[in-house]
Structure formats: structure tokens, C-alpha cells
Amino acid sequence: MAQKRVTFGGTALPVLLLAPQLAITAIFFFWPAIQAVRQSMHRSDAFGFGERFVGWDNFTALFRSARYWESVQVTAIFAASVAIITLCVSLAFASAVDRMIRSRTTYSTLLIWPYAVAPAVAGVLWWFLFNPSVGILAYTLRGFGMSWNHFTNGNQALLLTIIAASWAQVSYNFIFFLAGLQSIPRSLIEAAAIDGAGPTKRFFTITLPMLSPTIFFLSVVNMVYAFFDTFGIIDTTTEGGPGRQTTTLVYQAYTDGFLGQNFGSSAAQSVVLTLVVILLTVVQFRFVERRVHY
């Protein structure tokens, strides 16, 4: 039986159907990107009275700045930690729910709910939980003999932002991992069990390789999330402090541009950050995807 295919007699209708999405992409992506590149090569007056072309001076000053390289180091630790923790925790949750029979729907719903929480709200939530004065988790840690104060301890502040950012992203990863686990044929698991493979061996020899496409996809998504979408969490929990020890690249661009009124440097940082994320994504697709089994 021949398959029926939809055909268009001309190009007017397809273009008309694509026009809304193309317009949104052009207005909210391409136009701001072009403006960022243009502004990165200009030096603007702090009061907005004018600007002058400076070429690559903003980029040169950026790469010579010790403050910027501190942000690069913080971002590398933050992004890697968030990506790894999110993948591991969400995979553990998905594996546990996948083995359930009667209460699978209930637990799935409860684990998906946090994804509806905005990043800023998630930051405020964890800020209260770890608040040295009123936070229940800070009080619990003191009961175990650990003094917690992320207002003065930079390592604790960075840990707080990592926990908050990971918690906000676990639900998204959980959905994909659970779908991936449910798509694995049960016959393979049962055959391995009959051959004498234990749960651990079945996980690393069957489940994990068959989840490799999902892991690869989520690793890219988590990296982009850690670089771009965690601004609200950092702003509501630590505001980049103490001592700039939680100032990531995206927050550095915000403080220089909106607080310091150095729009040229902020635009240059945005361009560099975008190029870094694109480069990391290309590297992941070029080298990591080789180990993915489709």
C-alpha cells in the first residue's frame, strides 16, 4: 500500500506557515546576537550619550583581566558539577521508579513537579533551607558539628548554588531517563538474568549502553543549562559572592553590563560565552558521540 504524502503546489503556503517561527527566531535570537557582536566592538558612554568603535580592544582587555579568568574557573567547576550530579541523581531516581509497579505514577509525578519551579524561586527556596539563622538544613548540619554560613564561606556558597541548580534540573533529566529505561526490551534483561548476570552487571552491560543516546543528549542540554540558565539561581542565592567565588561567566556579564554600565565588555563576554558553549557542543558531538550506541 502506497504511503500518502502531503505536497504543496508552491512555496507561498510553506513560507506562510513558517513565518511566525522565523519571525520569532529573527527578533529574539538573530537580532540580539548581531547587536551583541556589534556592541562588543564599541565602547559606550555610561550615560548612553554615545559610543565609539574600538575594534578588538574589549576582547583584549577581557582576556587580560584576572577577574574574568576567576569567573572562567568558577564556571568550569560549577558547570561540570551540575552536569555530573544531575545525570547521576536523575538516573538513580529513574532506575528506582522503573522497578516499581503499583506506585510508579505517583513517584513520577512527584519527581517531575520541581521542573515547574522557576530558577529564581528554586534559588530562594534553597537559600532559606541553608540560611545560617533560620534554615532547617543549616540547623541540621550544626547538629552534626558542621558550621554552615555561605555568606562568608565561598566553598559553601558554591556548593549551595550547585545543589540548587542540580535540583532544578533533575526533573528534566528524570523524564528522559525514565522514557529511555522503559524503551529497553525486557527480554534482554530477562535473558541476561537467566545467564547469571547480576543487577550490577546487567546495568553496566545492557542498560547503560542502551541509554547512551539519552545520556549524550542530556549531557549537552545540562552543559548549556549550567552556562546560561542558572543566572536566576546565582542571583537569588549568593549574588556572585562572597568574594566573587560564585560569579560565573553569565553573572559576570550581567554585573559588568547592568551594574557597572560597561556595555562593551559585557557584550564581548556574551560573545565569548556563546562561542565557548558552541565549541563544547561541537566537541561533544565530534568525539563523545562516537561512544554512543544507537
C-alpha positions in Angstrom: 0.0 0.0 0.0 1.5 3.3 -1.1 2.0 5.9 1.6 0.1 9.2 1.3 2.4 12.3 1.4 1.4 15.9 1.7 2.6 18.0 -1.1 2.4 21.8 -1.7 1.8 23.3 -5.1 4.1 26.2 -4.4 6.3 27.9 -1.8 3.9 30.5 -0.6 2.0 28.3 1.9 5.1 26.7 3.5 6.7 30.1 3.9 3.5 31.4 5.4 3.3 28.6 7.9 6.9 29.0 8.9 6.7 32.8 9.0 5.7 33.1 12.8 8.6 30.9 13.9 11.0 32.6 11.6 10.0 36.0 12.8 10.4 34.9 16.5 13.8 33.5 15.8 14.9 36.6 13.9 13.6 39.0 16.5 14.6 37.2 19.7 17.8 35.4 18.6 19.5 36.7 15.4 18.9 40.4 16.0 20.1 40.4 19.6 23.1 38.3 18.6 24.0 40.7 15.8 23.7 43.6 18.3 25.9 41.9 20.8 28.6 41.4 18.2 28.4 45.0 17.1 28.4 46.3 20.7 31.3 44.2 21.6 33.5 46.3 19.2 32.3 49.6 20.6 32.9 51.4 23.9 29.7 53.1 25.1 29.3 56.1 27.4 28.0 55.2 30.8 25.1 57.7 30.4 24.2 56.5 26.9 25.2 59.7 25.1 27.4 57.9 22.5 29.8 55.2 21.6 32.9 54.8 19.6 34.5 52.0 17.7 37.4 50.2 19.5 37.7 47.0 17.4 39.1 44.1 19.5 40.1 46.2 22.5 37.2 44.9 24.6 38.3 41.3 24.0 41.9 42.1 24.6 41.1 43.8 27.9 38.8 40.9 28.8 41.5 38.2 28.3 44.0 40.2 30.3 41.6 40.6 33.3 42.3 38.4 36.3 38.7 38.8 37.4 37.5 37.3 34.1 39.7 34.2 34.5 38.5 33.7 38.0 34.9 33.6 36.6 36.1 31.0 34.0 37.4 28.8 36.7 34.3 29.1 38.8 32.1 28.4 35.7 34.1 25.3 34.8 33.7 23.8 38.3 30.1 24.8 38.5 29.0 23.5 35.1 30.9 20.2 35.4 29.5 19.6 38.9 25.9 20.4 37.9 26.0 18.3 34.8 27.5 15.2 36.6 25.3 15.4 39.7 22.2 16.0 37.7 22.9 13.0 35.4 23.7 10.6 38.3 20.9 11.6 40.6 18.2 11.6 37.9 19.4 8.2 36.5 19.2 6.8 40.1 15.7 8.1 40.5 14.6 6.8 37.1 16.1 3.4 37.8 14.3 3.2 41.1 10.9 4.3 39.7 11.3 1.9 36.7 11.4 -1.1 39.0 8.2 0.0 40.7 4.8 -1.5 39.7 2.0 -0.1 41.8 3.3 3.4 42.8 5.2 4.3 39.6 2.8 7.0 38.5 2.7 8.7 41.9 6.5 8.8 42.3 6.9 10.0 38.7 4.5 12.9 39.3 6.3 13.9 42.5 9.7 13.9 40.8 8.5 15.9 37.8 6.9 18.7 39.8 10.2 20.5 40.7 10.7 21.3 36.9 7.7 23.7 37.1 9.6 25.8 39.7 11.3 28.9 38.2 15.1 29.1 38.7 14.8 32.2 40.8 12.2 30.5 43.0 14.4 27.5 43.3 17.3 29.7 44.4 15.2 31.4 47.1 14.0 28.0 48.3 17.5 26.6 48.9 18.6 30.0 50.3 16.1 29.6 53.1 16.9 26.0 53.7 20.6 26.8 54.1 20.2 30.1 55.8 22.5 30.2 58.8 19.9 31.8 61.0 16.6 30.1 60.1 17.4 27.3 57.6 16.4 23.8 58.7 19.3 22.2 56.8 21.9 24.6 58.3 20.4 23.8 61.7 20.7 20.1 60.9 24.4 20.5 59.8 25.2 22.3 63.1 23.7 19.3 64.9 26.4 17.1 63.2 29.1 19.6 64.2 29.4 21.3 60.9 29.3 25.1 60.8 27.4 26.4 57.8 27.5 30.0 56.6 27.5 30.5 52.9 27.6 34.3 53.4 31.2 34.2 54.4 32.4 30.8 53.2 33.0 30.8 49.4 33.2 27.0 49.1 29.9 26.5 50.9 28.3 29.2 48.7 29.5 27.5 45.5 28.2 24.2 46.9 24.8 25.8 47.6 24.5 27.1 44.0 25.5 23.7 42.6 22.9 21.9 44.8 20.1 24.4 43.8 21.0 24.3 40.1 21.1 20.5 40.1 17.8 20.1 42.0 16.1 22.4 39.5 17.3 20.2 36.5 16.9 16.7 37.9 13.2 16.5 36.9 14.0 17.3 33.3 16.6 14.6 33.1 14.4 12.1 35.0 11.7 12.3 32.3 14.1 11.3 29.6 15.9 8.6 31.6 12.6 7.0 32.6 11.4 7.0 29.0 14.7 5.5 27.9 14.6 2.8 30.6 11.0 1.9 29.6 12.0 1.5 26.0 14.6 -1.1 26.7 13.2 -4.6 25.8 12.6 -6.6 28.9 13.6 -9.8 27.0 17.2 -8.6 27.1 17.2 -8.0 30.8 15.5 -11.4 31.4 17.9 -13.2 29.1 20.9 -11.7 31.0 19.4 -12.7 34.3 18.9 -16.3 33.2 22.5 -16.4 32.1 23.5 -15.5 35.6 24.3 -11.8 35.3 23.6 -9.9 38.5 21.8 -6.5 38.7 25.1 -4.5 38.6 26.4 -6.4 35.6 23.1 -6.0 33.8 23.1 -2.3 34.4 26.6 -1.7 33.1 26.4 -4.2 30.1 22.8 -3.7 28.9 21.0 -0.7 30.5 23.8 1.9 30.4 24.9 1.2 26.8 21.3 1.4 25.6 20.8 4.6 27.4 23.9 6.2 25.8 21.9 8.3 23.3 19.9 9.7 26.2 23.0 10.3 28.3 24.7 12.1 25.4 21.6 14.3 24.7 21.2 15.2 28.4 24.9 15.9 28.8 24.7 18.6 26.1 21.5 20.0 27.5 22.9 20.1 31.0 26.0 21.9 29.9 24.1 24.6 28.1 21.7 24.9 31.1 24.7 25.3 33.6 26.2 28.0 31.4 23.1 30.1 30.6 20.0 29.2 32.6 21.4 29.4 36.1 21.6 33.1 36.4 18.4 33.4 38.5 19.7 30.8 40.9 23.0 32.5 41.5 21.4 36.0 41.7 18.9 34.9 44.4 21.3 32.7 46.5 24.7 34.4 46.6 24.7 37.3 44.1 28.1 36.1 43.0 29.7 36.3 46.4 31.3 36.0 48.8 34.4 37.4 47.2 33.2 36.6 43.7 33.6 32.9 44.4 30.2 32.1 42.8 30.5 34.6 40.0 30.0 32.6 36.8 30.6 33.9 33.3 26.9 34.7 32.7 26.7 36.6 36.0 30.0 38.4 35.3 28.5 39.7 32.0 25.4 40.9 34.0 27.4 42.7 36.7 29.7 44.4 34.2 26.8 45.4 31.8 23.8 46.2 34.0 25.6 47.2 37.3 28.9 48.5 36.0 27.5 50.1 32.9 30.4 48.7 30.8 28.2 47.5 27.9 31.1 46.9 25.5 32.9 44.5 27.9 29.5 42.8 28.8 28.8 42.3 25.1 32.3 40.9 24.5 31.8 38.4 27.4 28.4 37.3 25.9 30.0 36.7 22.5 32.9 34.7 24.1 30.5 32.7 26.3 28.3 31.8 23.3 31.4 30.7 21.3 32.6 28.6 24.2 29.3 26.8 24.5 29.2 26.2 20.8 32.7 24.8 20.9 31.9 22.5 23.8 28.8 21.3 21.9 30.8 20.6 18.8 33.4 18.7 20.8 30.7 16.6 22.4 29.1 15.8 19.0 32.5 15.2 17.4 34.2 13.0 20.0 31.7 11.9 22.7 29.1 10.8 20.2 31.4 8.1 18.9 30.8 6.1 22.1 27.0 6.3 21.7 25.2 3.2 20.6 22.1 3.9 18.6 
